[in-house]
């Protein structure tokens, strides 16, 4: 019978430093930049512009954390 896995241990694809991370993070960062540019050009409210800028910050932080985790592992 299989032993139950520890719920605190993430699966291999979700661990920090995963090589699949950039394949998700870069396209999402590009989409977020496009969203920010679109909202600035259309003159949307500052709240919507700040949300798009916040998304960019999230994806940049995820890329940086993933790269740092990969360097630590090497």
C-alpha positions as CSV (number, residue, x, y, z in Angstrom):
1,X,0.0,0.0,0.0
2,X,1.2,3.5,-0.8
3,X,2.3,5.7,2.0
4,X,0.5,9.1,2.2
5,X,2.6,11.9,1.0
6,X,3.4,14.8,3.2
7,X,1.2,17.8,2.2
8,X,3.9,20.3,3.0
9,X,6.3,18.9,0.4
10,X,5.4,20.4,-3.0
11,X,5.4,18.2,-6.1
12,X,8.5,18.4,-8.4
13,X,6.9,20.7,-10.9
14,X,6.0,23.3,-8.2
15,X,9.3,23.4,-6.3
16,X,11.3,26.7,-6.3
17,X,13.9,26.7,-9.0
18,X,11.8,24.5,-11.3
19,X,12.9,24.7,-15.0
20,X,9.3,25.0,-16.1
21,X,8.7,28.2,-14.2
22,X,10.1,30.6,-16.8
23,X,8.0,28.9,-19.5
24,X,5.0,30.2,-17.6
25,X,6.4,33.4,-16.0
26,X,7.8,35.1,-19.2
27,X,4.6,34.9,-21.3
28,X,2.5,36.0,-18.3
29,X,4.9,38.9,-17.8
30,X,4.6,39.9,-21.4
31,X,0.8,39.7,-21.2
32,X,0.8,41.9,-18.1
33,X,3.0,44.5,-19.8
34,X,0.7,44.5,-22.7
35,X,-2.3,45.0,-20.4
36,X,-0.6,47.9,-18.7
37,X,0.2,49.6,-22.0
38,X,-3.4,49.1,-23.2
39,X,-4.8,50.5,-20.0
40,X,-2.5,53.5,-20.1
41,X,-3.3,54.2,-23.7
42,X,-7.0,54.0,-23.1
43,X,-6.8,56.3,-20.1
44,X,-8.4,53.8,-17.7
45,X,-8.6,54.8,-14.0
46,X,-5.5,54.8,-11.9
47,X,-6.8,51.8,-10.0
48,X,-6.8,49.6,-13.1
49,X,-3.4,50.8,-14.0
50,X,-2.1,50.0,-10.6
51,X,-3.5,46.5,-10.8
52,X,-1.7,45.8,-14.1
53,X,1.5,47.3,-12.6
54,X,1.1,45.0,-9.6
55,X,0.8,42.0,-11.9
56,X,4.1,42.9,-13.5
57,X,5.7,43.1,-10.1
58,X,4.4,39.7,-9.1
59,X,5.8,38.0,-12.3
60,X,9.1,39.8,-12.0
61,X,9.4,38.6,-8.3
62,X,8.5,35.0,-9.3
63,X,11.2,35.1,-12.1
64,X,13.8,36.4,-9.7
65,X,12.9,33.9,-7.0
66,X,13.0,31.0,-9.4
67,X,16.4,32.1,-10.7
68,X,17.8,32.5,-7.2
69,X,16.5,29.1,-6.2
70,X,18.1,27.5,-9.2
71,X,21.5,29.1,-8.4
72,X,21.3,27.9,-4.8
73,X,20.7,24.4,-6.0
74,X,23.7,24.3,-8.3
